[in-house]
Amino acid sequence: MIEINNLYKRYHNHHGSDWVLKDINLTIPTGVSVGLIGANGAGKSTLLKLIAGMDKPERGEVIRRSRVSWPVGLAGGMQNNMTGRQNVKFVARTQGSGSKEVKRVIQFVEEFAEIGKAFDEPVRTYSSGMRARLSFGLSLSFDFDVYISDEATAVGDRAFKAKAQALFKERIGKASLIMVSHSEGILKDLCQAGLYLKEGRAYWHDDINAAIKAYHADVDSGKEVTKPKAAHKPKRFDSLPSNIPEADKHLQQAKSKLAEAQRALKIANQQNLLPIYRKHIRDDIPKRQQQVANAQRHLEALKQEQGGSNTAAEQTE
């Protein structure tokens, strides 16, 4: 069972902040599979991340009284310099698996993902589809009480999609599913209940067909408007240099520090350092990536403000 109490979530940006989710209160019963319905930008993926514990609300809480998976097919946690096999082995060990269980997980994922020799090649060489296949198999190789899925069944060709749906059905016989999918057929096939997200609110329906019907009724009446995703606009950060040459220099330094952290992780893995040291290095990388992204956005904002499009080198010529 999963309880959601007084849940609020918003994202801050230079336009201000809007509540993506507000005052969500509901209980998802044990053994009930739920499909999330709503327009683009309604907060479906955000709610899934909150349920999975991958994000935190501004207010309220999510109480998990069962084992909840990370989002099935999520490839963001993969280590690029490690092979697919090494990534799978690492995750299996973090889940507390013994040697026999680790071997089972590796064999399951290798057979399910169907990426051939690439399983023993660095993940950085993978296409997005290969990453998704690997992550999908890894997620479903463990026994959870509740599986979280955000468009996971859209991965791969027709044969792979059919296999993925079949595996989901098998898992649902022992566990439940909370999922987002643009395919109403998949939602009807895999889910019993529906949760309709609209204008930040959540409306529970015991029957998935009723939730889909309510959504269509609003669309047909013009009440439900698809929200366009906000464009990624440049943003100026007051803490960063206020002129283009210095801002460009700061960006290059941020990129250099990110590259150093990535090299350090590669060396740590090659030398098989203690897990605590590897984790410390690995956890530093997202921070470095965010610093690069902020520096890039800041530089773009300065160029727009000052009417310049030149690099620091061009500015100083």
N, C-alpha and C positions, 0 to 999 in steps of 0.2 A: 504493500500500500504506500502511496505517495500523497502527502498532504501539502498543500500550498496555501499559505496564510498571509493575507494583506500584502501581496507582492506588488512592488513597483520597480520599474526599470526604465532608465533613459540614458541617452548618449549625449555627451556635451560636445559642441562644436562651435565654430565662430559665428554661427547663426543664432546661437543660444542653445536651448535644449527642449526637446519635446518628450513626453512620456510615451515610450513604445508600449509599455504594459502598465496598467494602473488598477490597483485594488483587485487583484486576482485572488479569489478564494475558491478552492475546490479540493476534492479528494478523488484520486484515481484508485479505484478498488483493485485489490490483488487479482491477478488473472484476467483483467480486462484490457484488451488492446484498443488503443485510441488513435484516431487519425486527426491531425490538426488541419483545419480548413481556414482559408482567409486569403485576402488579396496580397500581392507583393508588398512587402513593407509592413504587414500587419503585426509582425512580431513572432511568427511561428518558429523560425530558427533561433531567435533570442530565447524564447521560452524553453526550447529543447536544451540549449546550453545551460540554462539555469537549473533545469531538472537534473542534468547530468553532473552538475557541480563544476562546470568549466567557466562559469561567470558568476558574479555576485550581484544581488539586487540592491537597489538604493534603500529600499525598506522591505520589511516582511521576511519570510523564510520559506525554505523548501525542506520538508522533513521526509527523509527516505527511510522507510521501514523494511527495505528490501535491497538486494544487490542490484545497482543500476549501472549499465554499461556506459562507456564513453560513446559519442555518436559513431555508429557503424560506418566504416568507410572513411573516417577522418584521417587524412594523410599528413596533417600539420605536425604531428609529433615524431615523424620519421627523421632519423639522422642521415643526412645526405652522403656523408663519407663512409658510412657503413653499408654493407650489402643487405639485400632483403633478408637473407638468412640470419645475419647478425642482428638486425633490427627485431626480427621475430623472437630470436633467442633472448635478447635483452628484455623485451616486454614480458615474455613468459617468466623470466626470473624475477622481475619486479612484482609479478602477481603471486610470488611465493611457490612457484612450481618446482618440484623435484626433477631430477635428471630424466626419469622415465616420462614424466608429464611434458617436459620441455621437448623431448624427441617427438612425442605425439603431436604437440602443437605445430612444430616445424613441418612435420610430414603433412598434416592437415592443410596448412596454409600453402605449402608448395604445390600440392595437388589441386587445391581449390582455385588459387590465383591464376594458374595456367600461363605463367610468364616464362617458362622454359629456363634456359641458361642464365637469363637475366636475374634469376633468384640469387645468384652468387656474384652479381655485379653491383657496384655502388648505386645507391638509390638516386643519386644526383643524375644518373644517366637515364632514369625512367621517364616515360611520358606521364601525363596526369592520369590517364586511364590505367596504366600499370600500377601507379601508386595507389589508386583507389581500389583496384583488385586486391593488392596485397593487404591493405588496411581492412578491407571488407572481410577477407578470410581470417585475419588476425582477430578482429572483433568477435566473430562468431565461433572462434575456436575455444572460447571460454564459456562457462556456464553462468549466466546472469539470470536474475529473476525478472528483470525488465531490460529490454534492448531499446536503445534510442537510435532512430534512423532519420537522416535528413537527405532525402532523394538518393539513398544508397542503391536502390534497385534500378536506377537509371544508368548505372555503370555498365560499359561493355556492349558487345553485340547481342543479337537476339537470343542466341544459345546461352550466353553467360547470364543474361537477365533472367531467363527461365530457370536456370540453376540457382541463382540468388533467391528468387521468389520461393522456389521449392524448399530451400534451406530455411528461409524465414518461417515458412509454414510448419516445418519440422520443429523449429525452436518454439514456436507459439504453442505447440502441444504441451510444452513443459514450462514455458515462461510467457510473458506478455510483451507487447510492443507499443511504443509511442512513436509515431512517425509523421513525417511531412512528405508528401508526394504530389506532383502535378497530375498524376494519373488517378482519376477517380475510380477507375476499375481496380487498381491495386489497393486503394484504400478500402473499397467495398469488399475486396477479396480477403484482406488481412486483418481488418479492424471491425470491432463490434460497435464501439461508441465513437462519438465525434465531438471535437472541441472547436467551436467556431470563434475565431478571433476577429474582432471588429472594433476599430477606433480605440484600441488599447484595452478593451474589455474581453472577457472570455465567457462564452455561452456553452454550457454542457448539454449534450444530447445523448441519451442512452442508446440511440440507434444512429449509426454513421450515415444512413440514408437521410435521416431527418436533418442532420447537420449540413449535408450537401444541398438538400432542398432549401434550407433557410438561406444559405449563401447565394444560391441561384435566384431566389426570390428578391434578394436585395440588389443583386446585379441587374436583374431585369427591370426593377423599379428605379434604378439609377441611384440608390442609396449608398451602395458600396463602390467607391472609386479606387481604382488601383493607384497606389502611391508610387510615383517614380523614385528610384533610388537617387539620393543626393549625389551630385557630382563631387568628385574629389578635388576641391578647390585649394589653391595655395593658402597657407596660413602663416602669418608672421608671429614669431615668438619673441617677446620682449627681452628674454634672457640671452638671446643670440645676437651676434654682431649686426649692427644697423647699416652697414654698407656692403655693397656687392662683393668687392674683392675679399674682405674678411669673412663674409658668409660663405663664399666659395671655398676658401681655405679651411674653414671649419668643417664643411661637408667632406672634403678630401681626408681630413684627419679622422672624422667619424668612420668613413669607409675603411681607412687603414686599421683602425682599432677593431672593427668587425672582422676584417680579414685575419688579424692576429689571433682573435678569439677562436675563429674557425680552424686555423692552423694548430692552435694549442689543443683543441679537442681531438683533432686527427692524431697528433703525437701521443696524447693521453691514451687513446684507443689502441694505437699501435704498440705502445709500451705496456699496455694492460695495467694501468695504474689502478689504485683502489677505487671502487665505485663512488665513494664520497668525493674524491677529487674530480672525477669525470663529471659528476653531477654539478659540482660547483662551476666548472668551466662551461658545461652545457647550459646551465641556467643563466649564464651571463650573455649568451648569444642573442636571445630575444630583446634584451635591453639595448644591445648594440644596434640591432636591426631597427628598433624604434628610433634611436638617436639619428641614424642615417635618414630615415623617412622624415623626421621632423626637420632636419637640416635641409633636405631637398625641398620640402614645402616652404620653408622660410626663405630660401634663396629665390624660389619662383615668385613668391609674394613681393620680395624686394624688387625684382626685375619688373614686375607689373607696375608697382608703385612709382618706380623711378624711370619707367619707360625704356629700360635697357634690356637687351636680350643677349648681351655679350658675356663671356666668361671672365673670370678674374684676370686671366692673362691678357685678354683683349682690352679690358678696362685700363690696364696699366701701361699699354703700349703708347 
